[in-house]
Each structure stands twice: as structure tokens, then as C-alpha cells.
Amino acid sequence: MLSKRVIPCLDVRDGKLTKGIKFKGNVDIGDPVETARIYYEQGADEIVFYDITASHEGRGIMLKVVEQVASQIFIPFSVGGGISSVEDMRAVLLAGAEKISVNSAAVKNPKIIADGADAFGSQCIVVGMDVLRVNKSEQIPSGYEIVIHGGRKPMGIDALWWAQEVERLGAGELCINSIDADGTKDGYELNLTRLIAENVRIPVIASGGAGNPQHMVDAVTKGRASAALIASIVHYGEYTIPEIKKYMHDQGVKVRMVW
């Protein structure tokens, strides 16, 4: 059995680490470069970096910050935000990332997934899905809708259909961001995570809502996720990554321990 991954997420705005609730009310809370280094030293399995306003502002990602983070960590590093072409992907990889995360750009131009997978391999392509719970309908039979531009624009696309479509196009991994759970610390949206994980063959990362280590255990057991993304609980010092991993280990979850 593969170890379950613990992945801190750095949301970055104007070069600063930021955090909000349900994609709103973001406040700046620190330096992403220093924070990434600390999480690497604590035993994080990967780091995810999102330039959260790049797509909405119609600009490219902040490559200088990517380079600075990459110089401080020696674990897989996934970068997203404002990536809309294979050339953007190449620039991010050359800046030090191992994986590219596409979200809004992939919804607007699904071909970017296939083009990226062809150019760099499926293992490099992560598709982020920002998902909002809605009433079930003929258009949204799962009851979960894809939203883009940092939660600003509902797309009328069913989340389960989209997950299966991006797998077909060549994505190597999915990151399921629940807008309803984001920043609430009430736990991951397990129904959504399990729905996606049980209907695709690629790894699924649960994202949004972690408030304590049990929520992470639930994400990788009840939610069938391969990894759990965390933000607030480590950014604000409520738990350290070693504490989270020890709890998960003690609950019978296989994780990479750093003793």
C-alpha cells in the first residue's frame, strides 16, 4: 500500500502567503518561501503553491517566488495559478516545480491538459477542481458544480463528469477543492471526495476544511483520497506536520514518518 501524503498548501497573493474562508476574506499571514522551508523540514510529503489571483487578473504566475520556494525544498512541488499554455508550464517547471496544476485554464481550454501531458508526461499534470455543492439537476446530476476564477464564476459543468473527462485527457492527478468546506475547519467534503475517487483511476487529493488530524484520517479512509491538503491548521500553528503524521500513523494510516 502506498503511503498517504500530507500536503501543505500555500495560497499566495502579491507574493505573500494568504488564507481565506470559502475563497473569500483573504488576509496575508506570512512569507511563502520561509513557510515552505519550515514545512519541508517538518516532513511534508509535497508542497502546493497557488498564485490565487493570477487567473482572475489575467496575468502569469510569479516565477520569482516559485524559484525562491524551489530553492528551499527538496520534495515534490506543485504550482498553479495563471498557467494557460504549454509555454507557461515549461517556465514553471524550469523555475523548479515538479508538477503543474491547472484549473480555470483547463475548464476554458481542455486541450491544455492533453498538450501538457504529451509534452511533460501525465505525472506532471495536476488538475485542480474548485467545486460548489448545488441542487441536483439534469445539467448537474452529481449535485456538485465546477466553479472557476477563484470561486467567482460557476460554469454549469458537473464535477464528476469533469473529473472523468480530465482523466481521459491525460491528467495524472486531481485536487478536489470544496468551496463549501474551504477554511471552515469542519472537515473535508467526504461525499464529494469519495464520489470522485471511486470513479477515476488516478490519485485524488482532498482539499478544503481540515481542522484536526482526524479529518485527514477521514479523508484518506472514508473519502478514499490518496492525499490530504492542509492549510489553516498548520499556518496558524494549531498542529505541526509531525503531530499530524503521528496521529495518522497511530490510527493505522500508512504515512512517511520523520522521526
C-alpha angles and dihedrals in degrees: 000000000000118000116256112244129233109208124185113210122216112201106196128196122177089348094305132108109252139178135193141168121254088352092300139099096029117189127190112249109170154314114315094206095054091041092052090051092052093049091048090052091048092057107265112170094216139352124227119202121193123186089207100194101039096094094043091048093046095235138120125263121275099259094181091062090046090053092049093051092046090054091059103047136056102195130085111300123199121195130193142165129087095015108140107150143035087254090058089050092051092050092052092049091049088051089062109273122133096199136034121216117205124185122145092025092053092052091051094042112018091180088076088073094056092041092051093047091050092049101042108010130264090268088071096052119086118175114209116208120198104201133191124194111238138163113287114256141160088270095043104031094164093055091237122105131198114240125187140194095051095312094312103110125047110209106196089238122135111238096219092050090048093050091054091045095053090048088054090050092056109269113156098203142011129219110200110204113191109207090194092057100034113127094349095110087215094118136273123300092259097180091056094044093049093045091057097038093052093050103047132056098218127084118279124209116206113221136179131044108038110157103156139004093267089064088059091049088051092049094056096038110031093023094044091223122157092215142008125225117217133188124144098041092058099030091059095042097246091130136006122224092248090054091050093048094047090052092049091047091050089052091056099260115139109235135158103261125208105200 
